[in-house]
Amino acid sequence: MPLQPLTDALAEVEQLRARLGPRESFRDPAFLRELADSVAGTTHLRRLPIAEAFIEDLRNFPEQPQLTRTKRHINTARDAQIFSLFNASYFPKLSLDLLSYRALPTDETLADRYPSNTMPVNIVERSSGFGSRVVVALFPENHIDGSQMSDDLIFYFINKFVRRHNKLTRRLIEAAMAEGSFPLLRGTTDVDVERASSWWVRLHEYHHRQGDMPIPEFLPAKRYKPLAGLEELRVDISGMLACLNDTELPQADARLAYEYILSERLLRYAVEGIPRPNYDAVASQLLFNYLVEQGGIELRADRIHLLPGLDAALAAFLGEVQDIERHIHTEPVERVRKMLIAFTNRYTDYDESAKDYQHIPFFAELKRRLEV
């Protein structure tokens, strides 16, 4: 079924967004009742089934503090629309927002072997909050109810992945990598990058829920910047190794996904995290320094060379993290956290005086030279 244009409804959402108060009021029952009345008073927005569900949820708040009807509608993907009130500190521009999307195909073998509630999609129409550069995904806990249930979908906006890969990562590959590196990526089309991105996010979410300290169970223990970065790296290296070693997967797509994940983790996050590294940039620094020490990569003549020992170095990294996390069965969480932090700090530059992580000079110079 073709998507119905949302032009008029989106205009009404923008008008409502402009009148929203401070985020501190987003869970106030009086504010939510007023917002429900405002949405119900629109001409076009209120006719959308997702808006009807949202209005009903708000009118039952706080007696029913979960956005049950809204999320049920989203999870059924019946009309490929998302509308809600969001409140996530890392998505500051996302608030009352609406979008329509087109779901992307998923390889059946990949989905069977690595099941998750991941929804790789392309945005078709959207309100301004979803236009923010950093909003590349939408998680169930981003809604004002802050909850995540086992059947809630996790959305990744793949056209944003393609755009940032073309805008930055391709330039970094040309400027930083030795000739012949990432041969499959160098000849890709947007459709290829779209497919590789879909593989990445599915493997990413699947592996978050694997291991001795999976997410969301151990999310509180991993919120600290270096541990959040280490967790992102743990799941992405797990995904890369699956692409390398799982012979049941379509091999051409798996090899492309491997190169894609590695290039994004090794290069883009490292540059985007300058001057103040976020947790993804800490993960890139950790990956770079670990692989250099283990003989997986080499920095020579201002170029990164991928060495024959790279695959073994990735496996060694994952093995070390797994060995530490296995202690969770016999030792307190805080003790295991300290071990994971110590492992991360061994391969990163933590400045005690600044109380923060420092960037790698090679990537700082790369950022300056490319003016990105």
PAKOL-133033 format. One record per residue (C-alpha): x, y, z; residue in three letters. Coordinates in nm, 2 decimals. Example, Ala and Ser with C-alpha at 12.3 -4.5 7.8 and 13.67 -1.06 7.14 Angstrom:
% PAKOL-133033
node u = 1.23, v = -0.45, w = 0.78, rest = ALA
node u = 1.37, v = -0.11, w = 0.71, rest = SER
% end
This chain:
% PAKOL-133033
node u = 0.00, v = 0.00, w = 0.00, rest = MET
node u = 0.15, v = 0.34, w = -0.10, rest = PRO
node u = 0.22, v = 0.58, w = 0.18, rest = LEU
node u = -0.03, v = 0.87, w = 0.22, rest = GLN
node u = 0.13, v = 1.21, w = 0.21, rest = PRO
node u = 0.15, v = 1.37, w = 0.56, rest = LEU
node u = 0.21, v = 1.73, w = 0.44, rest = THR
node u = -0.09, v = 1.89, w = 0.63, rest = ASP
node u = -0.04, v = 1.67, w = 0.94, rest = ALA
node u = 0.33, v = 1.76, w = 0.95, rest = LEU
node u = 0.25, v = 2.13, w = 0.94, rest = ALA
node u = 0.02, v = 2.09, w = 1.23, rest = GLU
node u = 0.29, v = 1.90, w = 1.43, rest = VAL
node u = 0.53, v = 2.19, w = 1.37, rest = GLU
node u = 0.27, v = 2.43, w = 1.51, rest = GLN
node u = 0.23, v = 2.22, w = 1.82, rest = LEU
node u = 0.60, v = 2.18, w = 1.86, rest = ARG
node u = 0.64, v = 2.56, w = 1.87, rest = ALA
node u = 0.41, v = 2.58, w = 2.16, rest = ARG
node u = 0.56, v = 2.31, w = 2.37, rest = LEU
node u = 0.69, v = 2.41, w = 2.71, rest = GLY
node u = 1.01, v = 2.30, w = 2.89, rest = PRO
node u = 1.10, v = 1.93, w = 2.88, rest = ARG
node u = 1.06, v = 1.92, w = 3.26, rest = GLU
node u = 0.68, v = 1.93, w = 3.20, rest = SER
node u = 0.67, v = 1.64, w = 2.96, rest = PHE
node u = 0.54, v = 1.40, w = 3.22, rest = ARG
node u = 0.32, v = 1.64, w = 3.40, rest = ASP
node u = -0.04, v = 1.51, w = 3.38, rest = PRO
node u = -0.19, v = 1.86, w = 3.33, rest = ALA
node u = 0.05, v = 1.93, w = 3.04, rest = PHE
node u = -0.02, v = 1.59, w = 2.88, rest = LEU
node u = -0.40, v = 1.64, w = 2.90, rest = ARG
node u = -0.36, v = 1.98, w = 2.74, rest = GLU
node u = -0.14, v = 1.83, w = 2.47, rest = LEU
node u = -0.40, v = 1.56, w = 2.41, rest = ALA
node u = -0.67, v = 1.83, w = 2.36, rest = ASP
node u = -0.44, v = 2.02, w = 2.13, rest = SER
node u = -0.37, v = 1.72, w = 1.91, rest = VAL
node u = -0.74, v = 1.63, w = 1.91, rest = ALA
node u = -0.82, v = 1.99, w = 1.80, rest = GLY
node u = -0.62, v = 1.96, w = 1.48, rest = THR
node u = -0.78, v = 1.91, w = 1.14, rest = THR
node u = -0.55, v = 1.65, w = 0.98, rest = HIS
node u = -0.32, v = 1.51, w = 1.24, rest = LEU
node u = -0.61, v = 1.39, w = 1.46, rest = ARG
node u = -0.74, v = 1.17, w = 1.18, rest = ARG
node u = -0.42, v = 0.95, w = 1.18, rest = LEU
node u = -0.47, v = 0.62, w = 1.37, rest = PRO
node u = -0.13, v = 0.67, w = 1.54, rest = ILE
node u = -0.25, v = 1.01, w = 1.66, rest = ALA
node u = -0.58, v = 0.86, w = 1.79, rest = GLU
node u = -0.38, v = 0.61, w = 1.99, rest = ALA
node u = -0.15, v = 0.88, w = 2.12, rest = PHE
node u = -0.44, v = 1.10, w = 2.24, rest = ILE
node u = -0.60, v = 0.81, w = 2.42, rest = GLU
node u = -0.27, v = 0.72, w = 2.59, rest = ASP
node u = -0.22, v = 1.08, w = 2.71, rest = LEU
node u = -0.57, v = 1.10, w = 2.85, rest = ARG
node u = -0.51, v = 0.79, w = 3.06, rest = ASN
node u = -0.18, v = 0.92, w = 3.20, rest = PHE
node u = -0.07, v = 0.88, w = 3.48, rest = PRO
node u = -0.32, v = 0.61, w = 3.58, rest = GLU
node u = -0.17, v = 0.42, w = 3.28, rest = GLN
node u = 0.18, v = 0.56, w = 3.26, rest = PRO
node u = 0.28, v = 0.35, w = 2.96, rest = GLN
node u = 0.22, v = 0.46, w = 2.60, rest = LEU
node u = 0.06, v = 0.12, w = 2.54, rest = THR
node u = -0.17, v = 0.20, w = 2.25, rest = ARG
node u = 0.09, v = 0.42, w = 2.07, rest = THR
node u = 0.36, v = 0.16, w = 2.09, rest = LYS
node u = 0.12, v = -0.12, w = 1.99, rest = ARG
node u = 0.03, v = 0.08, w = 1.68, rest = HIS
node u = 0.40, v = 0.14, w = 1.60, rest = ILE
node u = 0.50, v = -0.22, w = 1.66, rest = ASN
node u = 0.23, v = -0.35, w = 1.42, rest = THR
node u = 0.39, v = -0.13, w = 1.15, rest = ALA
node u = 0.04, v = -0.12, w = 1.00, rest = ARG
node u = 0.08, v = 0.22, w = 0.83, rest = ASP
node u = 0.45, v = 0.29, w = 0.86, rest = ALA
node u = 0.40, v = 0.59, w = 1.08, rest = GLN
node u = 0.55, v = 0.70, w = 1.41, rest = ILE
node u = 0.41, v = 0.98, w = 1.62, rest = PHE
node u = 0.48, v = 1.04, w = 1.99, rest = SER
node u = 0.63, v = 1.27, w = 2.25, rest = LEU
node u = 0.99, v = 1.19, w = 2.30, rest = PHE
node u = 1.24, v = 1.29, w = 2.57, rest = ASN
node u = 1.60, v = 1.17, w = 2.53, rest = ALA
node u = 1.89, v = 1.38, w = 2.65, rest = SER
node u = 2.11, v = 1.26, w = 2.36, rest = TYR
node u = 1.84, v = 1.36, w = 2.11, rest = PHE
node u = 1.77, v = 1.72, w = 2.23, rest = PRO
node u = 1.58, v = 1.83, w = 1.92, rest = LYS
node u = 1.34, v = 1.54, w = 1.93, rest = LEU
node u = 1.01, v = 1.62, w = 2.11, rest = SER
node u = 0.66, v = 1.60, w = 1.96, rest = LEU
node u = 0.74, v = 1.44, w = 1.62, rest = ASP
node u = 0.59, v = 1.25, w = 1.33, rest = LEU
node u = 0.74, v = 1.05, w = 1.05, rest = LEU
node u = 0.65, v = 0.80, w = 0.78, rest = SER
node u = 0.90, v = 0.54, w = 0.67, rest = TYR
node u = 0.97, v = 0.27, w = 0.42, rest = ARG
node u = 1.08, v = -0.06, w = 0.57, rest = ALA
node u = 1.39, v = -0.21, w = 0.40, rest = LEU
node u = 1.42, v = -0.57, w = 0.31, rest = PRO
node u = 1.62, v = -0.80, w = 0.53, rest = THR
node u = 1.81, v = -1.11, w = 0.42, rest = ASP
node u = 1.61, v = -1.41, w = 0.55, rest = GLU
node u = 1.92, v = -1.61, w = 0.66, rest = THR
node u = 2.05, v = -1.31, w = 0.85, rest = LEU
node u = 1.72, v = -1.26, w = 1.02, rest = ALA
node u = 1.68, v = -1.63, w = 1.11, rest = ASP
node u = 2.03, v = -1.66, w = 1.25, rest = ARG
node u = 2.05, v = -1.32, w = 1.43, rest = TYR
node u = 1.69, v = -1.24, w = 1.53, rest = PRO
node u = 1.60, v = -0.91, w = 1.69, rest = SER
node u = 1.33, v = -0.64, w = 1.68, rest = ASN
node u = 1.54, v = -0.42, w = 1.46, rest = THR
node u = 1.37, v = -0.22, w = 1.19, rest = MET
node u = 1.60, v = -0.08, w = 0.92, rest = PRO
node u = 1.39, v = 0.19, w = 0.74, rest = VAL
node u = 1.43, v = 0.49, w = 0.52, rest = ASN
node u = 1.25, v = 0.81, w = 0.63, rest = ILE
node u = 1.00, v = 0.93, w = 0.38, rest = VAL
node u = 0.84, v = 1.23, w = 0.55, rest = GLU
node u = 0.92, v = 1.38, w = 0.89, rest = ARG
node u = 0.88, v = 1.67, w = 1.13, rest = SER
node u = 1.18, v = 1.87, w = 1.22, rest = SER
node u = 1.29, v = 1.67, w = 1.52, rest = GLY
node u = 1.36, v = 1.37, w = 1.31, rest = PHE
node u = 1.57, v = 1.59, w = 1.08, rest = GLY
node u = 1.84, v = 1.63, w = 1.34, rest = SER
node u = 2.17, v = 1.49, w = 1.23, rest = ARG
node u = 2.22, v = 1.28, w = 1.55, rest = VAL
node u = 1.88, v = 1.11, w = 1.53, rest = VAL
node u = 1.99, v = 0.81, w = 1.34, rest = VAL
node u = 1.78, v = 0.57, w = 1.54, rest = ALA
node u = 1.47, v = 0.56, w = 1.76, rest = LEU
node u = 1.46, v = 0.34, w = 2.07, rest = PHE
node u = 1.14, v = 0.25, w = 2.27, rest = PRO
node u = 1.28, v = 0.42, w = 2.58, rest = GLU
node u = 1.30, v = 0.75, w = 2.39, rest = ASN
node u = 0.92, v = 0.79, w = 2.43, rest = HIS
node u = 0.81, v = 0.99, w = 2.74, rest = ILE
node u = 0.72, v = 0.67, w = 2.92, rest = ASP
node u = 1.09, v = 0.57, w = 2.91, rest = GLY
node u = 1.01, v = 0.20, w = 2.89, rest = SER
node u = 1.11, v = -0.09, w = 2.66, rest = GLN
node u = 0.91, v = -0.41, w = 2.63, rest = MET
node u = 1.03, v = -0.73, w = 2.47, rest = SER
node u = 0.82, v = -0.68, w = 2.15, rest = ASP
node u = 0.90, v = -0.31, w = 2.09, rest = ASP
node u = 1.06, v = -0.23, w = 1.76, rest = LEU
node u = 1.40, v = -0.05, w = 1.74, rest = ILE
node u = 1.42, v = 0.18, w = 1.43, rest = PHE
node u = 1.73, v = 0.27, w = 1.24, rest = TYR
node u = 1.71, v = 0.54, w = 0.98, rest = PHE
node u = 1.93, v = 0.40, w = 0.71, rest = ILE
node u = 1.92, v = 0.68, w = 0.46, rest = ASN
node u = 2.10, v = 0.88, w = 0.73, rest = LYS
node u = 2.36, v = 0.61, w = 0.75, rest = PHE
node u = 2.41, v = 0.62, w = 0.37, rest = VAL
node u = 2.44, v = 1.00, w = 0.38, rest = ARG
node u = 2.70, v = 1.02, w = 0.65, rest = ARG
node u = 2.90, v = 0.74, w = 0.49, rest = HIS
node u = 2.91, v = 0.92, w = 0.16, rest = ASN
node u = 2.98, v = 1.25, w = 0.32, rest = LYS
node u = 3.26, v = 1.16, w = 0.56, rest = LEU
node u = 3.36, v = 0.79, w = 0.58, rest = THR
node u = 3.44, v = 0.76, w = 0.21, rest = ARG
node u = 3.67, v = 1.07, w = 0.23, rest = ARG
node u = 3.84, v = 0.92, w = 0.54, rest = LEU
node u = 3.91, v = 0.59, w = 0.35, rest = ILE
node u = 4.07, v = 0.78, w = 0.07, rest = GLU
node u = 4.27, v = 1.01, w = 0.30, rest = ALA
node u = 4.38, v = 0.77, w = 0.57, rest = ALA
node u = 4.39, v = 0.41, w = 0.44, rest = MET
node u = 4.66, v = 0.24, w = 0.25, rest = ALA
node u = 4.59, v = 0.16, w = -0.11, rest = GLU
node u = 4.39, v = -0.15, w = -0.15, rest = GLY
node u = 4.21, v = -0.12, w = 0.19, rest = SER
node u = 3.84, v = -0.19, w = 0.19, rest = PHE
node u = 3.82, v = -0.30, w = -0.17, rest = PRO
node u = 3.45, v = -0.39, w = -0.16, rest = LEU
node u = 3.35, v = -0.06, w = -0.01, rest = LEU
node u = 3.53, v = 0.15, w = -0.27, rest = ARG
node u = 3.31, v = 0.04, w = -0.55, rest = GLY
node u = 2.97, v = 0.05, w = -0.37, rest = THR
node u = 2.65, v = 0.22, w = -0.47, rest = THR
node u = 2.41, v = 0.38, w = -0.23, rest = ASP
node u = 2.20, v = 0.06, w = -0.25, rest = VAL
node u = 2.50, v = -0.14, w = -0.14, rest = ASP
node u = 2.57, v = 0.09, w = 0.15, rest = VAL
node u = 2.20, v = 0.08, w = 0.24, rest = GLU
node u = 2.21, v = -0.30, w = 0.25, rest = ARG
node u = 2.54, v = -0.31, w = 0.45, rest = ALA
node u = 2.39, v = -0.06, w = 0.70, rest = SER
node u = 2.09, v = -0.29, w = 0.75, rest = SER
node u = 2.32, v = -0.58, w = 0.82, rest = TRP
node u = 2.51, v = -0.37, w = 1.06, rest = TRP
node u = 2.22, v = -0.26, w = 1.28, rest = VAL
node u = 2.06, v = -0.60, w = 1.29, rest = ARG
node u = 2.39, v = -0.77, w = 1.40, rest = LEU
node u = 2.44, v = -0.48, w = 1.64, rest = HIS
node u = 2.11, v = -0.52, w = 1.82, rest = GLU
node u = 2.13, v = -0.90, w = 1.83, rest = TYR
node u = 2.47, v = -0.90, w = 2.00, rest = HIS
node u = 2.37, v = -0.64, w = 2.26, rest = HIS
node u = 2.14, v = -0.91, w = 2.39, rest = ARG
node u = 2.41, v = -1.19, w = 2.39, rest = GLN
node u = 2.70, v = -1.26, w = 2.63, rest = GLY
node u = 2.74, v = -1.27, w = 3.01, rest = ASP
node u = 2.65, v = -0.90, w = 3.06, rest = MET
node u = 2.38, v = -0.83, w = 2.79, rest = PRO
node u = 2.18, v = -0.51, w = 2.74, rest = ILE
node u = 1.93, v = -0.41, w = 2.87, rest = PRO
node u = 1.99, v = -0.62, w = 3.18, rest = GLU
node u = 2.33, v = -0.46, w = 3.25, rest = PHE
node u = 2.26, v = -0.12, w = 3.10, rest = LEU
node u = 2.29, v = 0.06, w = 3.44, rest = PRO
node u = 2.64, v = -0.09, w = 3.48, rest = ALA
node u = 2.75, v = 0.02, w = 3.14, rest = LYS
node u = 2.62, v = 0.38, w = 3.13, rest = ARG
node u = 2.97, v = 0.53, w = 3.21, rest = TYR
node u = 3.13, v = 0.67, w = 2.89, rest = LYS
node u = 3.42, v = 0.41, w = 2.86, rest = PRO
node u = 3.19, v = 0.12, w = 2.93, rest = LEU
node u = 2.93, v = 0.24, w = 2.69, rest = ALA
node u = 3.20, v = 0.27, w = 2.43, rest = GLY
node u = 3.34, v = -0.08, w = 2.51, rest = LEU
node u = 2.99, v = -0.22, w = 2.48, rest = GLU
node u = 2.94, v = -0.07, w = 2.14, rest = GLU
node u = 3.27, v = -0.21, w = 2.03, rest = LEU
node u = 3.20, v = -0.55, w = 2.18, rest = ARG
node u = 2.88, v = -0.59, w = 1.98, rest = VAL
node u = 3.03, v = -0.45, w = 1.66, rest = ASP
node u = 3.33, v = -0.68, w = 1.67, rest = ILE
node u = 3.09, v = -0.97, w = 1.74, rest = SER
node u = 2.91, v = -0.86, w = 1.43, rest = GLY
node u = 3.22, v = -0.84, w = 1.22, rest = MET
node u = 3.34, v = -1.18, w = 1.33, rest = LEU
node u = 2.99, v = -1.32, w = 1.24, rest = ALA
node u = 3.03, v = -1.18, w = 0.90, rest = CYS
node u = 3.38, v = -1.34, w = 0.87, rest = LEU
node u = 3.31, v = -1.68, w = 1.02, rest = ASN
node u = 2.94, v = -1.77, w = 0.97, rest = ASP
node u = 2.95, v = -1.97, w = 0.65, rest = THR
node u = 2.57, v = -1.99, w = 0.64, rest = GLU
node u = 2.54, v = -1.62, w = 0.56, rest = LEU
node u = 2.55, v = -1.49, w = 0.20, rest = PRO
node u = 2.92, v = -1.44, w = 0.17, rest = GLN
node u = 2.93, v = -1.14, w = -0.06, rest = ALA
node u = 2.70, v = -0.94, w = 0.16, rest = ASP
node u = 2.87, v = -1.06, w = 0.47, rest = ALA
node u = 3.21, v = -0.95, w = 0.35, rest = ARG
node u = 3.08, v = -0.61, w = 0.25, rest = LEU
node u = 2.91, v = -0.56, w = 0.59, rest = ALA
node u = 3.24, v = -0.65, w = 0.76, rest = TYR
node u = 3.43, v = -0.39, w = 0.57, rest = GLU
node u = 3.15, v = -0.13, w = 0.63, rest = TYR
node u = 3.13, v = -0.19, w = 1.01, rest = ILE
node u = 3.51, v = -0.18, w = 1.04, rest = LEU
node u = 3.55, v = 0.14, w = 0.84, rest = SER
node u = 3.28, v = 0.32, w = 1.04, rest = GLU
node u = 3.42, v = 0.21, w = 1.38, rest = ARG
node u = 3.78, v = 0.27, w = 1.29, rest = LEU
node u = 3.76, v = 0.60, w = 1.11, rest = LEU
node u = 3.43, v = 0.80, w = 1.12, rest = ARG
node u = 3.36, v = 0.78, w = 1.50, rest = TYR
node u = 3.73, v = 0.87, w = 1.57, rest = ALA
node u = 3.71, v = 1.19, w = 1.37, rest = VAL
node u = 3.35, v = 1.29, w = 1.47, rest = GLU
node u = 3.45, v = 1.27, w = 1.84, rest = GLY
node u = 3.71, v = 1.55, w = 1.82, rest = ILE
node u = 3.77, v = 1.77, w = 2.02, rest = PRO
node u = 3.58, v = 1.60, w = 2.30, rest = ARG
node u = 3.54, v = 1.22, w = 2.25, rest = PRO
node u = 3.20, v = 1.08, w = 2.31, rest = ASN
node u = 3.16, v = 0.71, w = 2.40, rest = TYR
node u = 3.17, v = 0.61, w = 2.03, rest = ASP
node u = 3.50, v = 0.80, w = 1.99, rest = ALA
node u = 3.64, v = 0.63, w = 2.29, rest = VAL
node u = 3.55, v = 0.30, w = 2.13, rest = ALA
node u = 3.73, v = 0.40, w = 1.81, rest = SER
node u = 4.04, v = 0.50, w = 2.01, rest = GLN
node u = 4.03, v = 0.17, w = 2.20, rest = LEU
node u = 3.99, v = -0.03, w = 1.87, rest = LEU
node u = 4.27, v = 0.16, w = 1.70, rest = PHE
node u = 4.53, v = 0.12, w = 1.98, rest = ASN
node u = 4.44, v = -0.24, w = 2.05, rest = TYR
node u = 4.47, v = -0.34, w = 1.69, rest = LEU
node u = 4.81, v = -0.16, w = 1.66, rest = VAL
node u = 4.94, v = -0.34, w = 1.97, rest = GLU
node u = 4.81, v = -0.68, w = 1.85, rest = GLN
node u = 4.95, v = -0.65, w = 1.50, rest = GLY
node u = 4.61, v = -0.61, w = 1.33, rest = GLY
node u = 4.68, v = -0.27, w = 1.18, rest = ILE
node u = 4.99, v = -0.05, w = 1.13, rest = GLU
node u = 5.02, v = 0.33, w = 1.09, rest = LEU
node u = 5.29, v = 0.38, w = 0.84, rest = ARG
node u = 5.37, v = 0.70, w = 0.63, rest = ALA
node u = 5.04, v = 0.86, w = 0.75, rest = ASP
node u = 4.84, v = 0.57, w = 0.62, rest = ARG
node u = 4.66, v = 0.29, w = 0.81, rest = ILE
node u = 4.75, v = -0.05, w = 0.68, rest = HIS
node u = 4.53, v = -0.35, w = 0.74, rest = LEU
node u = 4.76, v = -0.65, w = 0.82, rest = LEU
node u = 4.71, v = -1.02, w = 0.78, rest = PRO
node u = 4.67, v = -1.06, w = 1.16, rest = GLY
node u = 4.36, v = -0.83, w = 1.17, rest = LEU
node u = 4.10, v = -1.10, w = 1.20, rest = ASP
node u = 4.29, v = -1.27, w = 1.48, rest = ALA
node u = 4.33, v = -0.94, w = 1.66, rest = ALA
node u = 3.96, v = -0.88, w = 1.65, rest = LEU
node u = 3.89, v = -1.23, w = 1.79, rest = ALA
node u = 4.15, v = -1.17, w = 2.06, rest = ALA
node u = 3.98, v = -0.84, w = 2.16, rest = PHE
node u = 3.64, v = -1.01, w = 2.19, rest = LEU
node u = 3.80, v = -1.29, w = 2.39, rest = GLY
node u = 3.95, v = -1.06, w = 2.64, rest = GLU
node u = 3.62, v = -0.87, w = 2.70, rest = VAL
node u = 3.43, v = -1.20, w = 2.73, rest = GLN
node u = 3.69, v = -1.33, w = 2.98, rest = ASP
node u = 3.63, v = -1.02, w = 3.20, rest = ILE
node u = 3.25, v = -1.02, w = 3.17, rest = GLU
node u = 3.24, v = -1.39, w = 3.27, rest = ARG
node u = 3.35, v = -1.28, w = 3.62, rest = HIS
node u = 2.99, v = -1.15, w = 3.66, rest = ILE
node u = 2.88, v = -1.50, w = 3.77, rest = HIS
node u = 3.12, v = -1.50, w = 4.06, rest = THR
node u = 3.20, v = -1.14, w = 4.15, rest = GLU
node u = 3.00, v = -0.82, w = 4.23, rest = PRO
node u = 2.90, v = -0.60, w = 3.94, rest = VAL
node u = 3.11, v = -0.31, w = 4.07, rest = GLU
node u = 3.42, v = -0.53, w = 4.06, rest = ARG
node u = 3.36, v = -0.63, w = 3.70, rest = VAL
node u = 3.30, v = -0.27, w = 3.61, rest = ARG
node u = 3.64, v = -0.17, w = 3.74, rest = LYS
node u = 3.80, v = -0.45, w = 3.54, rest = MET
node u = 3.63, v = -0.34, w = 3.22, rest = LEU
node u = 3.73, v = 0.02, w = 3.28, rest = ILE
node u = 4.09, v = -0.08, w = 3.35, rest = ALA
node u = 4.09, v = -0.27, w = 3.02, rest = PHE
node u = 3.95, v = 0.03, w = 2.83, rest = THR
node u = 4.19, v = 0.27, w = 2.99, rest = ASN
node u = 4.49, v = 0.05, w = 2.90, rest = ARG
node u = 4.43, v = 0.13, w = 2.53, rest = TYR
node u = 4.30, v = 0.49, w = 2.56, rest = THR
node u = 4.44, v = 0.82, w = 2.66, rest = ASP
node u = 4.25, v = 0.93, w = 2.98, rest = TYR
node u = 4.36, v = 1.27, w = 3.11, rest = ASP
node u = 4.32, v = 1.27, w = 3.49, rest = GLU
node u = 4.35, v = 1.65, w = 3.51, rest = SER
node u = 4.08, v = 1.70, w = 3.25, rest = ALA
node u = 3.88, v = 1.40, w = 3.37, rest = LYS
node u = 3.81, v = 1.30, w = 3.01, rest = ASP
node u = 3.95, v = 1.10, w = 2.72, rest = TYR
node u = 4.18, v = 1.27, w = 2.47, rest = GLN
node u = 4.18, v = 1.21, w = 2.10, rest = HIS
node u = 4.44, v = 1.04, w = 1.89, rest = ILE
node u = 4.67, v = 1.30, w = 1.72, rest = PRO
node u = 4.66, v = 1.12, w = 1.38, rest = PHE
node u = 4.28, v = 1.16, w = 1.36, rest = PHE
node u = 4.29, v = 1.52, w = 1.48, rest = ALA
node u = 4.53, v = 1.60, w = 1.20, rest = GLU
node u = 4.31, v = 1.41, w = 0.96, rest = LEU
node u = 4.01, v = 1.62, w = 1.07, rest = LYS
node u = 4.20, v = 1.94, w = 1.03, rest = ARG
node u = 4.33, v = 1.85, w = 0.69, rest = ARG
node u = 3.99, v = 1.75, w = 0.55, rest = LEU
node u = 3.81, v = 2.04, w = 0.73, rest = GLU
node u = 3.53, v = 1.81, w = 0.85, rest = VAL
% end
